[in-house]
Amino acid sequence: MKWISKNKKPLILFLIIIICVAGLLDIKYEGLFFQILPKSIQTYLADIVH
């Protein structure tokens, strides 16, 4: 726990990067989050990524 309290900024930055990469991969491979979105947003994101 001491390590986490000392290194909060790098840990938070690492988690933000992981979440962003996971989101991009979800959109690219049309995962669960992508399927929850409305069709109009799905087509817009699919046009950008593909």
C-alpha positions in Angstrom: 0.0 0.0 0.0 2.9 2.4 0.6 4.0 2.0 -3.0 0.5 3.0 -4.2 0.4 6.1 -2.0 3.9 7.2 -3.2 3.2 6.7 -6.9 -0.4 7.8 -7.5 0.2 9.9 -10.6 2.0 7.3 -12.6 -0.6 4.7 -11.5 -3.5 6.9 -12.5 -1.8 7.7 -15.9 -1.2 4.0 -16.5 -4.9 3.2 -15.8 -6.1 6.0 -18.1 -3.9 4.7 -20.9 -5.2 1.1 -20.4 -8.8 2.3 -20.4 -8.3 4.3 -23.6 -6.6 1.4 -25.4 -9.4 -1.0 -24.2 -12.0 1.5 -25.5 -10.3 1.8 -28.9 -10.0 -2.0 -29.2 -13.7 -2.4 -28.2 -14.7 0.0 -31.0 -12.3 -1.7 -33.5 -13.6 -5.2 -32.8 -17.2 -4.1 -32.1 -17.3 -5.4 -28.6 -19.8 -5.1 -25.8 -19.6 -1.3 -25.3 -19.8 -0.7 -29.0 -23.0 -2.8 -29.3 -24.7 -0.9 -26.5 -24.3 2.4 -28.5 -27.1 3.6 -30.8 -26.9 2.6 -34.4 -26.1 6.1 -35.6 -23.1 6.4 -33.3 -22.0 2.9 -34.3 -21.9 3.7 -38.0 -20.1 7.0 -37.3 -17.4 5.2 -35.2 -17.1 2.4 -37.6 -16.5 4.8 -40.5 -13.7 6.5 -38.5 -12.0 3.3 -37.4 -12.3 1.2 -40.5 
